[in-house]
């Protein structure tokens, strides 16, 4: 019976000298899942991937594939394959030889190798390139060869280390879609390392957000964006406002005090906060609306309102970024979509009422 | 003039090689040509040549007396190259595995022997190897480890030892350069694709380091084939190489045409060896 988890990490720690690259990471990656490790450079995501591949051994903790502990199993014995950041194609071999290398090492017979290499190249749309050398291919084509070279072995898990990082933006976008489609087609578990949040959000079934060797949140893309678990995740993914707040009531409903004495409701408060604590109210700029006093409608139980003055407006195409200064001097940004052309625009220094729904507001630890 | 050069990048390139080209033509090509011409002339009584065309010098190079020495020289040069490769490759690999700041120290250490004259270093080996008075045999016999002195001197063993010692660094350096350039993620990629340690070496590291191996082997083989200091000193006057015969023809026998003919033969062999070696390396799939 297949284990529910393709890959599982239990309390994995990796130290290099005094530096702890990966600090007590536990992850459960499901069968057939497109799972991303997302974080800034140096967050430990690549080290985590390299431990699964077997290039690094954990200092402590254990990694399981299909429920089997890997221990000190060397990389060539592990049922995983890797797509490297700079592809690492063998420059002295043709495309065909590169893709067939893994099968050859496993002792698959020649006819079978030829057949499967042909299939793999067809899958990545590189038929006809068999005899070329990596140097004769474009970046995007090399990327496909690297993918075919790994997938042809039908690994239980495919590890991808920022595989699109070296491609230009347009090609990267196209490859993202292709990779995602490919993953659904072959049904292999993908573990994808990236520092590009948009890439992770677009492609992944679930994302683990990492920083300084620690996993901050593991969740579906929508939850990562809409319901960040802590300050780091809220800050790293997309743009957000952190409004200094004091916890009044942990609820439910959660209530905080901002901009001096204004009490506003919030959807959720992070664990470890107590009433009276200083905290941050996190709210995405696109969830905020600005009104003139006379435009205000009926306030519901989840409506948050605070008064401020327009400090700056920056037109960025689809929307305009309005910077609003609150009574206590704290500043927040509202992104208003440029759809109401007939409406009178705001002017700098004008008084405004900032409004949002508590469903989008989260109280996080400082 | 300046404008002409600006419009003509190709001309600019030729201008840059001009000094080196003139130098090489005068001091390398012309002497070579002289050697070539001399090998077809009759010998003068006290050196020099008589301008009389003959093929006899070339025919004499195949005289078993000389040709056997010649073959032995090729054998010694090949042996020297192989042993240098066997010792040098792991050493070069070791250096590449060191942290960056240590690597330069190791490379420097390799070069230190070159600071002393080759002749003096070879005499130093003499004091170690000599049959009855050499340091090694004296210590081993006085310690009672051996009864009779070991045949360390005046034979091919001594010559190969001296040559390997002399040329090992030039084997190591190009291999080191090739291995250092090798992208380490290629090794990981091979491991990831189920290659064992031996397979990683055979299929990835070795072929990609071949340009260094070829360069190093040439740098060892060529001077080893033409060696004359080492066999003269460590060969003990008995074990000679083709280089000694050539120098004897010029300095002792005053037979310049025959010396030239032997030199030509040696150059042809070196050229052939180089060609064969490069073709083999190309077949192994090296693309520099």
Interface residues (C-beta under 8 A of the other chain):
Chain A: X53 X54 X55 X74 X75 X76 X77 X80 X81 X82 X84 X85 X86 X88 X89 X90 X91 X92 X93 X101 X102 X105 X106 X133 X149 X150 X153
Chain B: X183 X185 X186 X188 X189 X190 X191 X192 X193 X194 X195 X196 X199 X203 X204 X207 X208 X285 X286 X287
